Amino acid sequence: MFEGSDFGKALTLLTRSLDVSILRRQVIADNVANAGVPNFKRSEVNFESSMKAALASQSSKPELDLVRTNEKHFSLDRKVDFTQIQPRKVLDYTTTSKNNGNNVDPEQEFLDSLRNQLQYSLMTQAANYEFNQVNQVLK
């Protein structure tokens, strides 16, 4: 119903971000639960950088105007559909913070959890604001 509108785009971004926040909470909980397991490597969720690149590809024009002489040549103005961007769970295997090979720092995980919870609250407030705007228009 709202596809193509600014409201639809904002709502899609908010719902995708809320889903990623839930996944991030699960990953953080898994990291904390395995903080004492030898050789366990923490994971994190990457999503925002991919989403930022996809959104930038929709609104930007390439710096160079190139002509494609063959269909197999790369296109610089290829737009990425932001609705198709998926979060990636990435394993941090390069660091070790304990003698047993585990790299989970519980304090950092709790800080990440707090940051994630605050972002989730902010996104729910933003979604509420968007729906309140529509409600005001309908009155």
C-alpha atoms as one frame of an Amber mdcrd trajectory, in Angstrom:
protein
   0.000   0.000   0.000   2.792   2.443   0.854   5.427   1.080  -1.556   7.407
   3.853  -3.176   6.433   6.494  -0.617   8.718   8.004   1.968   6.516   6.533
   4.693   6.842   3.048   3.203  10.602   3.375   2.886  10.960   4.645   6.461
   8.731   1.890   7.773  10.672  -0.766   5.867  13.972   0.558   7.214  12.620
   0.630  10.758  11.225  -2.903  10.641  14.439  -4.258   9.123  16.484  -2.473
  11.789  14.254  -3.854  14.537  14.724  -7.382  13.170  18.491  -6.889  13.100
  18.391  -5.588  16.668  16.654  -8.782  17.789  19.293 -10.886  15.990  22.053
  -8.805  17.573  20.536  -9.411  21.028  20.601 -13.164  20.399  24.242 -13.030
  19.270  25.256 -11.000  22.333  23.422 -13.444  24.608  25.253 -16.331  22.927
  28.583 -14.563  23.429  27.907 -13.954  27.133  26.684 -17.516  27.663  29.949
 -18.861  26.230  32.297 -16.430  27.986  33.962 -19.246  29.937  34.228 -21.816
  27.142  37.834 -22.429  26.020  38.605 -21.373  22.428  35.163 -19.826  21.912
  35.242 -16.874  19.533  32.680 -14.110  19.822  30.384 -13.138  16.969  28.883
  -9.847  15.942  26.248  -8.710  13.466  27.130  -6.512  10.486  24.236  -4.762
   8.817  24.451  -0.997   8.981  27.404  -0.565   6.611  25.759  -2.697   3.912
  22.483  -0.830   4.319  24.267   2.524   4.134  25.990   1.504   0.893  22.697
   0.280  -0.602  20.912   3.511   0.285  23.793   5.571  -1.102  23.672   3.630
  -4.375  20.040   4.638  -4.888  20.595   8.343  -4.542  24.066   8.903  -5.924
  25.320   9.397  -9.428  28.643   7.793 -10.379  31.646  10.083 -10.373  32.614
   9.035 -13.887  30.274   8.871 -16.845  31.320   5.653 -18.525  29.791   4.044
 -21.571  29.302   0.291 -21.573  30.253  -1.199 -24.926  29.377  -4.726 -23.878
  26.652  -6.133 -21.599  29.281  -8.039 -19.620  31.046  -4.857 -18.539  30.462
  -3.637 -15.009  28.039  -0.803 -14.531  29.006   1.957 -12.107  25.449   3.153
 -11.626  24.052  -0.182 -10.484  21.457   0.394  -7.795  21.220  -2.035  -4.885
  17.764  -2.829  -3.526  17.947  -2.000   0.178  15.138  -4.444   0.976  17.361
  -7.333  -0.104  20.229  -6.520   2.282  20.615  -9.256   4.903  22.434  -9.029
   8.238  25.639 -11.032   8.479  26.818 -12.826  11.582  30.603 -12.461  11.620
  32.987 -14.523  13.743  35.840 -12.563  15.368  38.592 -15.147  15.206  41.544
 -12.752  15.070  41.600 -11.658  18.707  42.218 -13.514  21.937  41.749 -11.837
  25.286  42.161 -14.782  27.645  44.754 -17.512  28.084  42.240 -20.213  27.127
  41.746 -18.755  23.622  38.367 -17.191  24.385  37.901 -13.606  23.214  34.621
 -12.677  24.941  34.861  -9.636  27.200  31.682  -9.677  29.346  31.884  -5.950
  30.092  32.050  -5.105  26.391  29.184  -7.492  25.658  27.016  -5.847  28.313
  27.837  -2.416  26.879  26.917  -3.688  23.410  23.698  -5.083  24.857  22.842
  -1.737  26.429  23.590   0.133  23.193  21.452  -2.358  21.279  18.557  -1.957
  23.727  18.716   1.839  23.480  18.731   1.671  19.676  15.758  -0.688  19.764
  13.838   1.734  22.000  14.710   4.631  19.710  13.547   2.722  16.627  10.232
   1.772  18.241   9.692   5.422  19.156  10.478   6.426  15.567   7.981   3.859
  14.229   5.393   5.162  16.688   6.051   8.711  15.471   5.581   7.668  11.825
   2.225   6.066  12.608   1.166   9.086  14.664   1.874  11.288  11.631  -0.386
   9.112   9.483  -3.029   9.166  12.226  -2.909  12.991  12.302  -3.424  13.142
   8.543  -6.383  10.771   8.722  -8.142  12.834  11.418
